[in-house]
Amino acid sequence: MNAPRTPPPPPSTASSSSTSGATTTTTALPARKATAPHARPTLYGTLRRIHLSVALIAVCTAGISLTALGLTALRAYADHNLRLVARSIAYTVEAPVVFRDTAATTETLSAIAASEDLAVAKVFDRDHQQLAIWQHEDTQRFPALRRIASDLLTSGPVEQPIYHEAQRVGSVEVAGDPVALLHFLVQGTLGLLACLLLTAIGAHYMSSRMIVHIIDPVRNLMRVAHAVRSERAFGQRMPPARIAELNALGEDFNGLLDELEAWQNQLQHENRSLAHRATHDGLTGLLNRAAFEEALELAVRSAAARNQHTAVLYLDSDDFKNINDRHGHAAGDAVLIGIAQRLRGCLRETDLVARLGGDEFAVLATGLRQPEDAAEIAEHILEAMQSPLMLPAGGTIVAPMSIGLAIYPVHARSAKGLLHAADVAMYGAKRHSGATWRSAEPTPPDTLV
């Protein structure tokens, strides 16, 4: 007996690698197919296709219905005409048929049939023997077409009895000419197609105009919404639409934009107010210490990059505590406000002034061509402060100030060091006599900070 054969293992996507007796199996995962997003159809294209489909179906339905009605009416007209022609022939050939005059019958039949749209006309006697026959000369041309047209447009030959003195003496059999009827049908079909074409063009024009009245407001809505979302253009508005529902939608959207614009303006105003409060002193409107130190950092970096001089003037009122004690805090606030106004009037547009706290002020002068320019600013400030300040309760008072001056890079090479040097110089001026300015002591280059 033969041993059963072991079937081979099934194929696997796993690959094995052996290292130091250990086997590691790695299974290949099927790659995910990247699916590209399908382009969405536009509203204009969708409405256009719907209108064109409806117009095409309506025109085709009307064309088929009118064609069927036309064929039915044409067939009925052809049959009725054949019967009238058959009666006319029967009345005319009555006498020749009574006497069985073949020549007269043939002559009379030819005279009448030649003026009518007939293919074949036959006259029979009372025994149904043919007396005369007339046949159109083109009946042998296009036999297949004539057969199809005859089946489509006529119901077959028409037979009319011939009576003489109330007795049947013969009969007439006539068949219409399908070519003439086909020619008439082609002309009618062409006219019908022309009318349907004009109808389709008019329907297409009217539907296009209607689509425009729908699509334009939708596109305007899309344009305004995109501008508001991406550019924050809250001043955009929807123009009026001719369709009532779309016009109402546009008006509601404009009302929503009015509210959004009002909220945006209020939010911007509040943000500006908060930003101003965060960087300015509430009493004098000058920069506060944090904003001044940040501006000083930027000014020192700019001066280092451009190899220019930057000066800091540290100012302190010499008699502010006595002013508060003698005249009250309201007078002290008025003095601080007056000092701030005097300082603004003494500086250039590019210079900055800040209230560091209490009766301490600081001035940042940038872009100086030479260190001596800072001394001129200090002299100008001292001269301006000699004029009396008005008090709220009446009267005037003089508020002298001491000024300390430090210049980058002469006295320090950092914003913090420059402000500290100006502060030390200010206390030196105050200890000396007050109402004067003093420059910081020059520091050796290797100790500048």
C-alpha positions in Angstrom: 0.0 0.0 0.0 1.3 3.4 -0.9 1.6 6.0 1.8 -0.8 9.0 1.3 0.9 12.0 -0.1 1.0 15.1 2.1 -0.6 18.1 0.3 1.6 21.1 -0.1 1.0 24.0 2.3 -1.2 26.7 1.0 0.5 29.8 -0.4 1.0 32.6 2.1 2.0 36.2 1.9 4.2 35.8 4.9 8.0 35.7 4.6 10.2 34.1 7.3 13.7 34.9 8.2 15.7 32.9 10.8 18.4 34.4 13.0 20.1 32.3 15.8 17.2 29.8 15.8 14.5 32.4 16.1 11.9 32.7 13.3 10.2 36.1 12.6 7.2 36.2 10.4 6.2 39.5 8.6 2.8 39.7 6.9 2.5 42.0 3.9 -0.5 44.3 4.3 -2.6 45.1 1.2 -1.9 48.7 0.0 -4.9 51.0 0.4 -6.0 52.6 -2.9 -6.1 56.3 -3.0 -9.5 57.5 -4.1 -9.7 60.8 -5.8 -12.6 62.9 -4.8 -15.3 63.1 -7.4 -16.0 66.5 -8.8 -19.4 67.7 -7.6 -21.8 68.9 -10.3 -22.7 72.6 -10.3 -26.2 73.9 -9.7 -26.2 75.6 -13.1 -25.2 72.4 -14.9 -27.8 70.3 -13.0 -30.6 72.7 -13.7 -29.5 73.1 -17.3 -29.5 69.3 -17.8 -32.9 69.0 -16.1 -34.5 71.8 -18.3 -32.9 70.4 -21.4 -34.2 66.9 -20.6 -37.7 68.2 -19.9 -37.7 70.3 -23.1 -36.4 67.4 -25.2 -39.0 65.0 -23.8 -41.8 67.6 -24.3 -40.7 68.3 -27.9 -40.3 64.7 -28.7 -43.6 63.8 -27.2 -45.3 66.6 -29.0 -43.6 65.7 -32.3 -44.6 62.0 -32.0 -48.2 62.9 -31.0 -48.5 65.4 -33.9 -47.0 63.0 -36.3 -49.4 60.2 -35.3 -52.3 62.5 -35.5 -51.1 63.9 -38.9 -50.8 60.4 -40.3 -54.2 59.4 -39.1 -55.8 62.6 -40.5 -53.9 62.2 -43.8 -55.0 58.6 -44.2 -58.6 59.5 -43.5 -58.3 62.4 -45.9 -56.8 60.1 -48.6 -59.5 57.5 -48.2 -62.3 60.1 -48.3 -60.7 61.7 -51.4 -60.5 58.3 -53.1 -64.2 57.6 -52.5 -65.1 61.0 -54.0 -63.0 60.3 -57.0 -64.5 56.9 -57.4 -68.0 58.3 -57.2 -67.1 60.9 -59.8 -65.7 58.3 -62.2 -68.7 56.0 -61.6 -71.2 58.8 -62.5 -69.2 59.8 -65.6 -68.7 56.4 -67.1 -72.3 55.2 -66.4 -73.5 55.5 -70.1 -70.4 53.8 -71.7 -70.6 51.0 -69.2 -74.4 50.4 -69.9 -73.6 50.0 -73.6 -70.3 48.2 -72.8 -68.4 50.7 -75.0 -64.8 49.9 -74.1 -63.3 52.8 -76.2 -65.6 55.4 -74.7 -65.1 54.0 -71.2 -61.3 54.1 -71.6 -61.4 57.7 -72.9 -63.6 58.9 -70.2 -61.7 57.1 -67.5 -58.3 58.5 -68.7 -59.7 62.1 -68.8 -60.8 62.0 -65.2 -57.9 59.8 -63.7 -55.2 61.9 -65.2 -56.2 64.9 -63.2 -56.3 63.1 -59.9 -53.6 61.6 -57.6 -54.3 58.1 -58.6 -52.1 55.1 -59.2 -54.6 52.7 -60.9 -58.2 53.1 -62.0 -60.3 50.2 -63.3 -63.8 49.9 -64.7 -65.8 46.6 -64.6 -69.1 45.6 -66.1 -72.0 43.9 -64.3 -70.2 40.5 -64.8 -67.0 42.0 -63.3 -65.3 41.9 -66.6 -62.7 44.7 -67.0 -63.8 47.3 -69.5 -61.1 49.9 -69.1 -58.0 50.5 -67.0 -55.8 53.6 -66.4 -52.4 53.3 -64.7 -50.0 56.1 -63.7 -46.9 56.0 -65.8 -44.5 56.1 -62.8 -46.0 53.1 -61.0 -42.9 51.0 -61.9 -40.4 53.3 -60.2 -39.5 52.6 -56.6 -41.9 49.7 -56.1 -40.7 49.0 -52.5 -41.1 52.7 -51.5 -44.5 52.8 -53.1 -45.6 49.7 -51.3 -44.5 51.0 -47.9 -46.1 54.4 -48.5 -49.3 52.7 -49.7 -49.5 50.5 -46.6 -48.8 53.5 -44.3 -50.9 56.2 -45.9 -53.8 54.4 -47.5 -56.2 51.6 -46.6 -56.1 50.0 -50.0 -58.1 50.3 -53.2 -61.7 51.7 -53.1 -64.5 50.1 -55.0 -67.6 52.1 -56.1 -70.6 50.4 -57.7 -72.1 51.9 -60.9 -75.9 52.2 -60.9 -78.4 52.8 -63.8 -82.0 53.1 -63.0 -81.4 51.7 -59.5 -79.7 48.6 -61.0 -76.0 47.8 -60.7 -74.4 47.8 -64.1 -70.7 47.7 -63.1 -68.1 49.0 -60.7 -65.1 51.3 -60.4 -61.9 50.4 -58.5 -59.3 53.1 -57.8 -56.1 53.1 -55.8 -54.4 56.3 -54.6 -50.9 57.4 -55.6 -48.7 57.0 -52.4 -45.9 59.2 -53.9 -48.1 62.3 -53.9 -49.3 61.5 -50.4 -45.7 60.9 -49.3 -44.6 64.3 -50.8 -47.4 66.0 -48.9 -46.4 64.1 -45.7 -42.7 65.2 -46.1 -43.7 68.8 -46.5 -46.0 68.6 -43.5 -43.2 66.9 -41.5 -40.7 69.6 -42.4 -43.1 72.3 -41.3 -43.8 70.4 -38.1 -40.0 70.0 -37.4 -39.6 73.7 -38.0 -42.3 74.5 -35.6 -40.9 72.1 -33.0 -37.4 73.6 -33.5 -38.7 77.1 -32.9 -40.6 75.8 -29.9 -37.5 74.1 -28.5 -35.4 77.2 -29.1 -38.0 79.4 -27.3 -38.3 76.9 -24.4 -34.5 76.7 -24.1 -34.2 80.5 -24.1 -36.9 80.9 -21.5 -35.4 78.1 -19.3 -32.0 79.7 -19.6 -33.4 83.1 -18.5 -35.1 81.4 -15.6 -31.9 79.5 -14.7 -30.0 82.8 -14.7 -32.6 84.3 -12.3 -31.9 81.4 -10.0 -28.2 80.9 -10.4 -27.1 84.6 -10.2 -28.4 85.1 -6.7 -27.0 81.8 -5.6 -23.6 82.8 -7.0 -23.8 86.2 -5.4 -24.6 84.5 -2.1 -21.6 82.1 -2.5 -19.3 85.0 -3.5 -20.4 87.1 -0.5 -20.2 84.2 2.0 -16.7 83.3 0.7 -15.5 86.9 1.0 -16.9 87.2 4.5 -15.3 83.9 5.6 -11.9 84.2 4.0 -11.4 88.0 3.9 -13.6 89.1 6.8 -15.3 91.5 4.3 -18.4 92.2 6.4 -19.2 95.2 4.2 -20.3 92.9 1.3 -24.0 92.8 0.6 -26.4 90.8 -1.6 -28.0 92.6 -4.5 -31.8 92.3 -5.0 -33.1 89.2 -6.8 -36.1 89.0 -9.1 -37.4 85.8 -7.5 -39.3 86.5 -4.3 -37.9 83.6 -2.3 -34.3 84.3 -3.3 -34.8 88.0 -2.7 -36.1 87.2 0.8 -33.1 84.9 1.4 -30.7 87.7 0.3 -32.4 90.3 2.6 -32.1 87.9 5.6 -28.5 87.3 4.7 -27.8 91.0 4.5 -29.4 91.5 7.9 -27.2 88.8 9.3 -24.2 90.6 7.7 -25.3 93.8 9.4 -25.3 92.1 12.8 -21.9 90.5 12.1 -20.4 93.8 11.0 -21.7 95.5 14.1 -20.3 92.7 16.3 -17.0 92.9 14.4 -16.7 96.6 14.8 -17.6 96.3 18.5 -15.0 93.5 19.0 -12.3 95.5 17.2 -13.1 98.6 19.3 -12.9 96.5 22.5 -9.6 94.9 21.3 -8.1 98.3 20.5 -9.3 99.6 23.9 -7.8 96.5 25.7 -4.6 96.8 23.7 -4.3 100.5 24.6 -5.0 99.8 28.3 -2.4 97.1 28.3 0.3 99.4 26.9 -0.6 102.9 28.1 -1.0 104.7 31.4 -4.6 105.3 32.3 -4.0 108.8 33.7 -1.7 110.5 31.3 -2.2 108.3 28.2 1.6 107.7 27.9 3.2 104.4 27.4 3.5 102.3 30.6 6.7 100.7 31.8 6.2 97.3 30.1 5.5 98.9 26.7 8.5 101.3 27.1 10.9 98.5 28.0 9.7 96.5 24.9 10.2 99.5 22.7 13.6 100.1 24.2 14.7 96.5 23.4 13.7 97.0 19.8 15.4 100.4 19.6 18.7 99.0 21.0 18.7 96.2 18.5 18.0 98.6 15.6 20.7 100.9 16.7 23.2 98.1 16.9 22.3 96.9 13.4 22.5 100.4 11.9 25.4 101.7 14.0 23.4 104.6 15.5 23.0 106.2 18.9 19.9 105.8 21.1 19.3 107.8 24.2 17.2 107.2 27.3 16.1 110.2 29.5 14.9 109.2 33.0 12.8 112.0 34.6 11.6 112.5 38.1 9.6 115.4 39.6 11.6 117.2 42.3 8.6 118.4 44.4 5.7 116.1 43.6 5.2 114.8 47.2 4.9 118.3 48.6 2.4 119.2 45.7 0.2 116.2 46.8 0.5 117.1 50.4 -0.3 120.8 50.0 -2.9 120.8 47.1 -4.3 117.2 47.2 -4.3 114.3 44.9 -6.5 116.0 42.3 -3.8 118.7 41.9 -1.1 116.0 41.8 -3.0 114.2 38.9 -3.3 117.5 37.1 0.4 118.1 37.5 1.2 114.6 36.1 -1.1 115.3 33.1 0.5 118.6 32.5 4.0 117.1 32.6 2.9 114.5 30.1 1.6 117.2 27.7 4.8 119.2 28.1 7.0 116.2 27.3 5.0 115.4 24.2 5.5 118.9 23.0 9.2 118.8 23.5 9.9 115.6 21.5 10.1 114.6 17.9 7.4 112.4 16.2 9.8 109.4 16.3 10.6 109.8 20.0 8.6 107.9 22.7 7.6 109.0 26.2 6.3 106.9 29.0 5.2 107.1 32.6 7.1 104.5 34.5 5.1 104.9 37.8 4.3 107.7 40.3 6.1 110.8 39.2 8.8 109.0 37.1 8.9 109.4 33.4 11.2 108.2 30.6 12.0 109.4 27.1 13.4 107.2 24.3 15.1 109.2 21.5 16.2 107.1 18.5 18.2 107.7 15.4 20.5 110.3 16.9 23.4 111.4 14.7 25.6 112.3 17.6 25.4 112.0 21.4 25.1 115.7 21.9 21.6 115.7 20.4 20.3 114.0 23.5 21.6 116.8 25.7 19.6 119.3 23.5 16.5 117.3 24.2 17.1 117.4 28.0 17.7 121.2 27.9 14.5 121.7 25.9 12.5 119.7 28.5 14.0 121.6 31.4 13.2 124.9 29.7 9.6 123.8 29.1 9.1 122.7 32.7 10.0 126.2 34.0 6.5 127.4 32.9 3.8 127.1 35.6 1.1 124.4 35.4 -2.6 125.2 36.0 -4.3 123.6 39.0 -7.9 122.4 39.0 -8.8 124.6 42.0 -7.2 127.7 40.4 -3.7 129.0 40.6 -0.5 127.8 39.1 2.5 125.8 40.2 5.9 125.0 38.9 7.0 121.4 38.9 10.8 121.2 38.2 12.3 117.8 37.2 15.6 116.1 37.4 16.8 114.2 34.3 19.3 111.4 33.9 20.8 110.7 30.5 22.2 107.5 29.1 23.3 106.9 25.5 23.8 103.7 23.6 26.5 102.4 23.1 28.4 104.9 25.2 27.0 104.1 28.6 25.5 100.6 28.1 24.9 98.1 25.3 21.6 96.6 26.6 18.2 98.0 27.2 18.2 97.0 30.8 21.7 98.5 31.4 20.8 101.7 29.5 17.6 102.3 31.6 19.6 101.6 34.8 22.4 104.0 33.8 19.8 106.7 33.1 18.1 106.1 36.5 21.4 106.4 38.4 22.2 109.6 36.5 18.8 111.0 37.4 19.4 110.4 41.1 22.8 112.1 40.7 21.1 115.2 39.2 18.5 115.2 42.1 21.2 115.0 44.8 23.2 117.7 43.0 20.6 120.5 43.0 17.5 119.3 41.1 15.9 120.9 38.1 18.9 119.9 36.0 20.1 117.0 33.9 23.1 114.8 34.3 24.7 112.3 31.9 25.6 108.8 33.0 29.3 108.1 33.8 31.2 106.6 30.8 31.9 103.0 31.4 35.0 101.2 30.1 34.2 99.1 26.9 35.0 95.8 28.6 32.4 96.5 31.4 29.5 97.6 29.2 26.3 95.7 29.7 
